[in-house]
Amino acid sequence: MSSTAARGAAAVLGAAVLWGTVGPAQVLAASNAGPLALGAARLVVGGVVLLGLVIARGRGDLGRWRALGHGPTLGWLLLAAASTAAYQAAFLSSVARTGAALSTVVALGVAPPAVGVLARVAGGERLTRPWLFGTVAAVAGTALLLLPGATVHIDATGVLLGIAGGICYGIYTVAAKRLMDSAAPILVAVSATLISGGAMILPFTGDLSRLTEPNTLALIGWLAVPATAFGYLLFVSGLRHVTAATAGTLSLAEPLVAAVLGLAFLGEHLPWPAGAGAGLLLAGLAVATVPAPRRSSTAPSEIAGDTISVSGAGTHR
């Protein structure tokens, strides 16, 4: 791995570590605010803070900002905003029902396979045999998590919300990668997706008065500044130097951090079948990071050698 790619990977890992604190912080704060209200506040405040950082760093070229409203860039921007809003709603609702450890393992366990498939379809990224084998193991691990005997005391709706959140995470990652190919300033674009995503949630939040409670304000402060503004700043910086599929796999640091914090400080407990499923899921996704050997031949149209082509996938970058 080159030094540039290593720095990119480190930045994505840093973002994942910050994001891994979201679920445990939500549980620890014991806020009376609903998950939708928290998600909206996190996105809007975090987006405004990130935009302020961009302007403070002297990246206020309005000519480039106008590119956000033109052509395919606007479409990717709206898709990123919608997936961000849906992720917040699904994930924070999952945490409220299921707990920080399991909900984060499920959501971010589903995310890397989702990123890989979407990156292939939308961006023509090549998928390797290790990625395929790792994905099969990850799906098996998720199925084990969902066994009635393993999750009898866990809200099934919360688990399904976690899965939905993982898919939305995958959509966002691919959309953000495509935004980088446009003429728009990426950090401004990310700020716009956060603020727009929060605005999309607001009509469904109901009573917002509980957001002013002291423990909720402290929670929003953590979620919005370190876990959102700085987290997304690191993520998009790293995404410049790694593929979307690799970024999805590196996001596994997030469920690991959340699981460790949940088990160590929040008294959460996973039954052994659920723990085994989580281990299989994470092991499978670790296998998916194994690079395939380079070949001089052109890309195949079906499974052959070490690469996989998805029928009908686009090839543009």
C-alpha positions in Angstrom: 0.0 0.0 0.0 1.4 3.4 -1.0 1.9 6.1 1.6 -0.9 8.1 0.1 -3.3 5.2 0.2 -2.2 4.5 3.8 -3.0 8.1 4.8 -6.3 7.7 3.1 -7.1 4.5 5.0 -6.0 6.1 8.3 -8.4 9.0 7.7 -11.3 6.7 7.0 -10.5 4.6 10.1 -10.4 7.8 12.1 -13.8 8.7 10.9 -15.1 5.2 11.7 -13.7 5.5 15.3 -15.6 8.8 15.8 -18.8 7.4 14.3 -18.4 4.3 16.5 -19.1 6.5 19.6 -22.5 7.6 18.3 -24.6 4.6 19.6 -22.9 4.4 23.0 -23.2 8.2 23.5 -26.9 8.0 22.7 -27.4 5.2 25.3 -25.2 6.9 27.9 -26.9 10.3 27.6 -30.3 8.7 28.2 -31.9 11.6 26.4 -35.7 12.0 26.3 -35.5 13.3 22.8 -36.6 10.9 20.0 -34.1 9.4 17.6 -35.5 11.4 14.7 -35.1 14.7 16.5 -31.5 13.7 17.5 -30.7 12.7 14.0 -32.0 15.9 12.5 -30.1 18.1 15.1 -26.9 16.1 14.5 -27.0 16.6 10.8 -28.0 20.2 10.7 -25.6 21.4 13.4 -22.8 19.2 12.1 -23.3 20.4 8.6 -23.2 24.1 9.6 -20.0 23.5 11.7 -18.4 21.7 8.7 -19.4 24.5 6.4 -17.9 27.0 8.8 -14.6 25.0 8.8 -14.6 25.1 5.0 -15.1 28.8 4.9 -12.5 29.4 7.6 -10.0 27.4 5.6 -10.5 29.8 2.7 -12.4 27.5 0.4 -15.1 30.0 -0.4 -14.9 30.0 -4.2 -18.5 30.7 -5.0 -17.9 29.8 -8.7 -17.2 26.2 -7.7 -20.1 26.2 -5.3 -22.5 26.8 -8.2 -21.5 23.4 -9.6 -23.6 21.8 -6.9 -26.8 22.8 -8.7 -25.9 21.5 -12.2 -26.3 18.2 -14.0 -25.5 14.9 -12.5 -23.8 16.6 -9.5 -27.2 17.7 -8.2 -28.6 14.2 -8.6 -25.7 12.7 -6.6 -26.0 15.5 -4.0 -29.7 14.8 -3.5 -29.1 11.0 -3.3 -26.4 11.6 -0.7 -28.7 13.8 1.3 -31.6 11.4 1.2 -29.4 8.4 2.2 -27.9 10.4 5.0 -31.4 11.3 6.3 -32.6 7.7 6.0 -29.4 6.4 7.7 -29.8 8.6 10.7 -33.5 7.7 11.1 -32.9 4.0 10.8 -29.7 3.7 12.8 -30.7 5.9 15.8 -34.1 4.2 15.9 -32.2 0.8 15.9 -30.0 1.9 18.8 -33.0 2.9 20.8 -34.6 -0.5 20.3 -31.7 -2.9 20.2 -28.8 -1.2 22.0 -25.5 0.2 20.7 -23.5 -2.9 20.3 -25.7 -5.1 18.2 -27.3 -2.3 16.2 -23.9 -1.0 15.1 -22.6 -4.4 14.3 -25.6 -5.2 12.1 -25.7 -1.8 10.3 -22.0 -1.6 9.6 -21.8 -5.3 8.9 -24.3 -4.9 6.1 -22.6 -1.7 4.8 -19.4 -3.1 3.1 -21.2 -5.6 0.9 -23.7 -2.9 0.0 -20.9 -0.5 -0.9 -19.2 -3.1 -3.0 -22.2 -3.9 -5.1 -23.2 -0.3 -5.5 -19.7 0.8 -6.3 -19.5 -1.9 -9.1 -22.9 -0.9 -10.5 -22.5 2.9 -10.3 -18.7 3.3 -10.7 -17.4 0.2 -12.4 -15.1 -0.8 -9.5 -13.9 -4.4 -9.8 -15.0 -6.9 -7.1 -12.6 -9.7 -6.1 -13.1 -13.3 -5.2 -12.0 -12.6 -1.6 -14.6 -9.9 -1.5 -17.2 -12.4 -2.7 -16.2 -15.0 -0.1 -16.1 -12.4 2.6 -19.5 -11.2 1.7 -21.0 -14.7 1.9 -19.5 -15.1 5.4 -20.8 -11.7 6.4 -24.3 -12.6 5.2 -24.1 -15.9 7.1 -23.0 -14.0 10.2 -25.9 -11.6 10.0 -28.3 -14.6 9.6 -26.9 -16.1 12.8 -27.4 -12.8 14.6 -31.1 -12.9 13.6 -31.7 -16.5 14.8 -34.6 -16.5 17.3 -32.6 -18.4 19.8 -29.7 -15.9 19.6 -31.7 -12.7 19.7 -34.8 -13.7 21.7 -34.5 -10.6 23.9 -33.7 -8.2 21.1 -36.3 -6.2 19.2 -36.5 -7.7 15.7 -37.6 -4.3 14.2 -34.5 -2.8 15.7 -32.3 -5.3 13.8 -34.1 -4.7 10.6 -33.7 -1.0 11.0 -30.0 -1.6 11.5 -29.9 -3.5 8.2 -31.7 -0.7 6.5 -29.2 1.8 7.9 -26.3 -0.3 6.6 -27.7 -0.2 3.1 -28.2 3.6 3.3 -24.6 3.9 4.5 -23.5 2.1 1.3 -25.6 4.4 -0.9 -24.1 7.5 0.8 -20.5 6.2 0.4 -20.9 5.6 -3.4 -22.7 8.9 -3.9 -19.9 10.8 -2.0 -17.3 9.0 -4.2 -19.2 10.1 -7.3 -19.4 13.7 -6.1 -15.6 13.7 -5.9 -15.5 13.2 -9.7 -17.5 16.4 -10.3 -16.3 20.0 -10.4 -18.0 20.8 -7.1 -16.0 21.3 -3.9 -16.5 18.1 -2.0 -16.5 19.5 1.5 -19.1 22.0 0.6 -21.1 19.2 -1.1 -20.9 17.1 2.1 -22.0 20.1 4.2 -25.0 20.5 1.9 -25.9 16.8 2.1 -25.8 17.0 5.9 -27.9 20.1 6.2 -30.4 18.9 3.6 -30.6 15.5 5.2 -31.4 17.0 8.5 -34.1 19.2 6.9 -35.6 16.1 5.3 -36.0 14.5 8.8 -37.4 17.6 10.5 -41.1 17.2 9.4 -41.2 13.8 11.1 -39.5 14.7 14.4 -42.6 15.9 16.3 -41.9 17.8 19.6 -38.5 19.3 19.5 -38.7 20.9 23.0 -36.7 18.0 24.6 -33.7 18.9 22.5 -33.0 21.8 25.0 -32.6 19.5 28.0 -29.0 19.7 29.4 -28.1 16.0 28.7 -29.5 16.2 25.2 -27.6 19.4 24.4 -24.4 17.7 25.5 -25.3 14.7 23.4 -26.0 16.8 20.3 -22.7 18.7 20.9 -20.8 15.4 20.7 -22.8 13.9 17.9 -22.6 17.1 15.8 -19.0 18.3 16.2 -16.6 15.4 16.7 -18.8 12.6 15.4 -20.2 14.5 12.4 -18.3 17.6 11.3 -14.8 16.1 12.0 -15.9 12.6 11.2 -17.1 13.5 7.7 -14.1 15.8 7.2 -11.8 12.8 7.8 -14.0 10.4 5.7 -14.1 12.5 2.6 -10.4 13.3 2.9 -9.6 9.5 3.0 -12.1 8.7 0.3 -10.0 10.7 -2.1 -7.3 8.0 -1.9 -9.1 4.7 -1.4 -11.9 3.0 -3.4 -15.5 3.1 -2.2 -15.4 -0.6 -1.5 -12.3 -0.3 0.6 -13.8 2.6 2.5 -16.8 0.4 3.2 -14.6 -2.4 4.6 -12.6 0.0 6.7 -15.8 1.2 8.3 -15.8 -2.0 10.3 -13.8 -0.1 12.8 -17.1 1.6 13.7 -19.0 -1.5 14.9 -15.9 -2.7 16.7 -15.6 0.6 18.6 -19.3 0.7 19.4 -19.4 -3.0 20.5 -16.4 -2.5 22.8 -17.8 0.6 24.3 -21.3 -0.9 24.7 -20.0 -4.1 26.3 -17.4 -2.4 28.5 -19.2 0.6 29.8 -22.9 0.2 29.1 -23.4 -3.3 30.5 -24.7 -4.7 27.2 -24.4 -8.4 26.6 -24.6 -10.5 23.4 -25.7 -14.1 23.7 -23.0 -16.5 22.4 -24.8 -17.3 19.1 -25.1 -13.6 18.4 -21.5 -13.1 19.4 -20.5 -15.9 17.1 -22.5 -14.4 14.3 -20.8 -11.0 14.9 -17.4 -12.7 14.8 -18.2 -14.5 11.6 -19.5 -11.3 10.0 -16.4 -9.4 10.9 -14.1 -12.2 9.9 -15.8 -12.5 6.5 -15.4 -8.8 5.9 -11.8 -8.9 6.9 -11.3 -11.5 4.2 -12.9 -9.1 1.7 -9.9 -6.7 2.2 -7.4 -9.2 0.7 -6.2 -7.7 -2.6 -6.5 -9.7 -5.8 -3.3 -10.2 -7.9 -3.2 -7.9 -10.9 -3.7 -9.4 -14.3 -2.7 -8.1 -17.6 -5.8 -9.3 -19.4 -8.9 -7.2 -19.9 -11.7 -7.3 -17.4 -13.8 -10.5 -17.8 -17.6 -10.5 -18.4 -18.2 -13.2 -15.8 -16.5 -14.8 -12.8 -13.0 -15.8 -13.9 -9.7 -15.7 -12.2 -9.8 -13.3 -9.3 -12.3 -10.7 -10.5 -16.1 -10.5 -10.7 -18.1 -8.5 -13.2 -21.7 -7.7 -12.4 -24.0 -8.0 -15.4 -25.2 -4.6 -16.7 -22.7 -2.7 -14.5 -21.5 0.7 -15.7 -17.9 1.2 -16.4 -17.6 5.0 -16.0 -15.6 6.5 -13.1 
